[in-house]
Amino acid sequence: MIIVGELINASRKTVREIIEKQDAAGVAKLAKDQKEHGAHYIDVNAGVFVGREAELLKWLVSSVQGAVESPCCIDSPDPKAIEAALSIHKGTAMINSISLEKDRYEKLLPVVAGTKSKVVALCMSDEGMPETADQRIAIADKLINGLVKSNVPLEDIYVDPLVQPVSTNNAFGVEFLQAIERIVLTFKGVHTMCGLSNISFGLPERKFINQTFMVMAISKGLDGAIINPLDKRMMGCITTAEMLAGRDSYCMNYLKGYRAGLFTG
């Protein structure tokens, strides 16, 4: 499972304040904490700073990679901001995200095609958010084909079928899970990715719902997630589900987690 640590996001009040103050030590701590708890990529998002996003994304990338030897997930729909961040990024970044929305797709495709970055392909189009597995597959097909034609390797594509709140439609969870399964079976070599916390929006005990949904998604083939790696129980659920899904040779990751106390408390 590819874990993208979600905590360095300017939509969070505390992080916004850190960015406003250009508090490199604050960013470094968030990056180190996430890496130490299992994050493979550190998400960086400065989207609330209209007019300064490119400048601040560069600063975030520099601050993160000055603190940890980890690649960043550059979280922005703005190609100029992404290009700015990529210009100083060390190693292979992840771009989050391209979609089938015409303006976003046409502006981001040349940026994505010109890098060796991993790419999150979000199943959204100008017709709005997909509600069914069929709608998600149709968008995924167009995105994958467009990216491959632009010389993005299949293994560098991470399709995000888009999680929606089950509180607004009790079929949304099932449709997402079916989409994951079908993407994995239909597009061999492509990865799947999601930020799944939206599934529990508007409901009590959100963490419990998110953890349960994560296990269900892994059973369908999900192999990437944008989450808080400091959520010990979530990381325990991921490790256990991966083992039970046959993705943990000799249960080594599970045993490592057990020795680290991942399943206590």
C-alpha positions as CSV (number, residue, x, y, z in Angstrom):
1,M,0.0,0.0,0.0
2,I,1.3,3.4,-1.0
3,I,0.6,5.8,1.8
4,V,0.4,9.5,1.1
5,G,0.5,11.5,4.3
6,E,-2.2,14.2,4.2
7,L,-1.4,16.5,7.0
8,I,0.5,19.3,5.3
9,N,-2.7,20.8,3.8
10,A,-3.4,24.6,4.1
11,S,-7.1,23.9,4.5
12,R,-6.2,22.9,8.1
13,K,-6.1,26.0,10.3
14,T,-2.9,25.0,12.1
15,V,-1.1,24.2,8.9
16,R,-2.3,27.5,7.3
17,E,-0.8,29.4,10.2
18,I,2.5,27.5,9.8
19,I,2.6,28.4,6.1
20,E,1.7,32.0,6.8
21,K,4.6,32.3,9.2
22,Q,6.9,30.4,6.9
23,D,7.6,28.1,9.9
24,A,10.0,25.6,8.4
25,A,10.4,23.8,11.7
26,G,6.7,23.3,11.9
27,V,6.6,21.8,8.4
28,A,9.6,19.6,9.2
29,K,7.9,18.1,12.2
30,L,4.8,17.3,10.3
31,A,6.9,15.7,7.6
32,K,9.1,13.7,10.0
33,D,6.1,12.5,12.0
34,Q,4.3,11.2,8.9
35,K,7.4,9.5,7.5
36,E,8.2,7.8,10.8
37,H,4.6,6.5,10.9
38,G,4.7,4.9,7.4
39,A,4.1,7.6,4.8
40,H,5.8,7.0,1.4
41,Y,4.9,10.4,0.0
42,I,4.2,13.7,1.9
43,D,1.3,15.6,0.5
44,V,1.8,19.4,0.1
45,N,-1.1,21.7,-0.5
46,A,-1.2,25.5,-0.4
47,G,-4.4,25.9,-2.3
48,V,-6.0,28.5,0.0
49,F,-3.3,31.0,-0.8
50,V,-4.7,32.5,-4.0
51,G,-2.1,34.3,-6.0
52,R,0.8,32.8,-3.9
53,E,0.2,29.1,-4.3
54,A,3.1,28.5,-6.7
55,E,5.6,30.3,-4.4
56,L,4.4,28.6,-1.3
57,L,4.3,25.1,-2.9
58,K,8.0,25.6,-3.7
59,W,8.6,26.6,-0.1
60,L,6.7,23.6,1.2
61,V,8.6,21.1,-1.1
62,S,11.9,22.6,-0.1
63,S,11.0,22.5,3.7
64,V,9.7,18.9,3.5
65,Q,12.7,17.6,1.5
66,G,15.1,19.5,3.7
67,A,13.7,17.5,6.7
68,V,13.1,14.0,5.2
69,E,14.3,12.0,2.3
70,S,10.8,11.5,0.9
71,P,9.1,12.5,-2.3
72,C,6.2,14.8,-2.2
73,C,2.7,14.5,-3.5
74,I,2.1,17.9,-5.1
75,D,-1.6,18.7,-4.5
76,S,-2.9,21.3,-6.8
77,P,-5.1,21.6,-10.0
78,D,-3.0,24.6,-11.1
79,P,-0.3,23.6,-13.7
80,K,1.8,26.7,-13.0
81,A,1.9,25.8,-9.3
82,I,2.8,22.2,-10.1
83,E,5.5,23.2,-12.5
84,A,7.0,25.5,-9.9
85,A,7.0,22.8,-7.2
86,L,8.5,20.2,-9.6
87,S,11.3,22.6,-10.6
88,I,12.9,22.1,-7.1
89,H,11.6,18.7,-6.2
90,K,14.2,16.0,-5.7
91,G,13.4,12.5,-7.0
92,T,10.1,11.2,-8.4
93,A,7.1,13.3,-7.3
94,M,3.4,12.4,-7.4
95,I,1.0,14.9,-9.0
96,N,-2.5,15.1,-7.5
97,S,-4.4,15.4,-9.7
98,I,-5.5,15.4,-13.3
99,S,-9.2,14.9,-14.1
100,L,-11.4,14.7,-17.2
101,E,-12.7,18.3,-16.7
102,K,-11.8,19.9,-20.0
103,D,-9.9,23.0,-18.7
104,R,-8.0,21.1,-16.1
105,Y,-7.2,18.2,-18.4
106,E,-5.9,20.3,-21.3
107,K,-3.7,22.5,-19.0
108,L,-2.3,19.7,-16.9
109,L,-1.7,17.0,-19.5
110,P,1.4,18.8,-21.0
111,V,2.9,19.2,-17.5
112,V,2.2,15.5,-16.6
113,A,3.5,14.3,-20.0
114,G,6.7,16.2,-19.6
115,T,7.7,14.6,-16.3
116,K,8.5,11.2,-14.9
117,S,6.1,11.8,-12.0
118,K,3.4,9.5,-10.6
119,V,0.0,10.8,-11.6
120,V,-3.3,10.7,-9.7
121,A,-6.1,10.4,-12.2
122,L,-9.3,11.7,-10.6
123,C,-12.6,10.3,-11.9
124,M,-14.3,13.6,-12.4
125,S,-15.5,15.2,-15.6
126,D,-17.4,18.3,-16.8
127,E,-20.6,16.3,-16.2
128,G,-19.9,16.4,-12.4
129,M,-19.1,13.8,-9.9
130,P,-19.8,10.2,-11.0
131,E,-22.3,8.2,-9.0
132,T,-22.1,4.7,-10.4
133,A,-19.2,2.3,-11.1
134,D,-20.0,2.5,-14.8
135,Q,-19.6,6.2,-14.8
136,R,-16.3,5.9,-13.0
137,I,-15.0,3.3,-15.4
138,A,-15.9,5.4,-18.4
139,I,-13.9,8.4,-17.1
140,A,-11.0,6.2,-16.0
141,D,-10.8,4.7,-19.4
142,K,-10.5,8.1,-21.1
143,L,-8.0,9.3,-18.5
144,I,-5.8,6.3,-18.7
145,N,-5.8,6.2,-22.5
146,G,-5.0,9.9,-22.7
147,L,-2.2,9.6,-20.3
148,V,-0.7,6.5,-22.0
149,K,-0.8,8.3,-25.3
150,S,1.1,11.1,-23.7
151,N,3.8,8.6,-22.7
152,V,2.8,8.2,-19.1
153,P,3.5,4.5,-18.2
154,L,0.6,2.5,-16.8
155,E,2.5,1.8,-13.6
156,D,2.8,5.6,-12.9
157,I,-1.0,6.1,-13.1
158,Y,-3.0,6.1,-9.8
159,V,-6.7,6.2,-10.6
160,D,-8.9,7.8,-7.9
161,P,-12.5,6.7,-8.4
162,L,-13.7,9.5,-6.1
163,V,-15.3,8.7,-2.7
164,Q,-18.6,10.3,-1.9
165,P,-20.6,10.4,1.4
166,V,-22.7,7.3,2.0
167,S,-24.9,9.6,4.2
168,T,-26.3,11.2,1.0
169,N,-26.7,8.0,-1.0
170,N,-26.4,4.5,0.5
171,A,-25.1,3.1,-2.8
172,F,-22.1,5.4,-2.9
173,G,-19.9,3.0,-0.9
174,V,-20.8,0.0,-3.0
175,E,-20.4,1.8,-6.3
176,F,-16.9,3.0,-5.3
177,L,-15.8,-0.5,-4.2
178,Q,-17.1,-2.0,-7.5
179,A,-15.2,0.7,-9.4
180,I,-11.9,-0.2,-7.6
181,E,-12.4,-3.9,-8.4
182,R,-13.2,-3.3,-12.1
183,I,-10.3,-0.9,-12.6
184,V,-7.8,-3.4,-11.2
185,L,-9.2,-6.2,-13.4
186,T,-9.6,-4.0,-16.6
187,F,-6.5,-1.9,-16.6
188,K,-3.7,-4.3,-15.7
189,G,-0.7,-2.4,-14.2
190,V,-2.6,0.7,-13.2
191,H,-2.7,1.6,-9.5
192,T,-5.7,2.8,-7.5
193,M,-5.6,5.7,-5.0
194,C,-8.2,7.6,-2.9
195,G,-8.7,10.0,0.0
196,L,-11.5,8.0,1.6
197,S,-12.5,10.1,4.6
198,N,-15.4,11.7,2.6
199,I,-17.3,8.3,2.9
200,S,-18.2,9.2,6.5
201,F,-19.2,12.8,6.1
202,G,-22.1,13.8,8.2
203,L,-22.0,10.7,10.4
204,P,-20.9,10.0,13.9
205,E,-17.8,7.9,14.7
206,R,-16.2,8.8,11.4
207,K,-12.8,7.2,12.1
208,F,-14.5,3.8,12.7
209,I,-16.4,4.1,9.4
210,N,-13.2,5.2,7.5
211,Q,-11.2,2.3,9.0
212,T,-13.9,-0.3,8.0
213,F,-14.2,1.1,4.5
214,M,-10.4,1.0,4.1
215,V,-10.4,-2.7,4.8
216,M,-13.2,-3.3,2.3
217,A,-11.4,-1.2,-0.4
218,I,-8.1,-3.1,0.1
219,S,-10.1,-6.4,-0.4
220,K,-11.1,-5.0,-3.8
221,G,-7.6,-4.1,-4.8
222,L,-7.0,-0.6,-3.5
223,D,-3.2,-0.1,-3.3
224,G,-2.8,3.6,-2.4
225,A,-4.4,6.0,0.0
226,I,-4.2,9.6,1.1
227,I,-4.6,9.4,4.9
228,N,-3.3,10.5,8.2
229,P,-0.5,8.0,9.0
230,L,-0.5,9.1,12.6
231,D,-3.9,7.4,13.0
232,K,-2.5,4.2,14.6
233,R,-5.7,2.2,14.3
234,M,-6.1,3.0,10.6
235,M,-2.5,2.0,9.9
236,G,-3.2,-1.2,11.8
237,C,-6.2,-1.9,9.7
238,I,-4.2,-1.4,6.5
239,T,-1.4,-3.6,7.6
240,T,-3.8,-6.4,8.6
241,A,-6.0,-6.1,5.5
242,E,-2.9,-6.2,3.2
243,M,-1.7,-9.4,5.0
244,L,-5.1,-11.0,4.6
245,A,-5.3,-10.0,0.9
246,G,-2.1,-11.9,0.2
247,R,0.1,-8.8,-0.2
248,D,2.4,-9.4,2.7
249,S,5.0,-12.2,2.1
250,Y,5.4,-14.4,5.2
251,C,3.3,-11.8,7.1
252,M,6.5,-9.7,7.5
253,N,4.9,-6.3,7.6
254,Y,2.2,-7.5,10.0
255,L,4.9,-8.9,12.3
256,K,6.9,-5.7,12.1
257,G,3.8,-3.8,13.0
258,Y,3.1,-6.1,15.9
259,R,6.6,-5.6,17.3
260,A,6.2,-1.8,16.9
261,G,3.0,-1.9,19.0
262,L,0.8,-1.0,16.1
263,F,-2.1,-3.2,17.3
264,T,-2.3,-2.1,20.9
265,G,-4.3,0.7,22.5
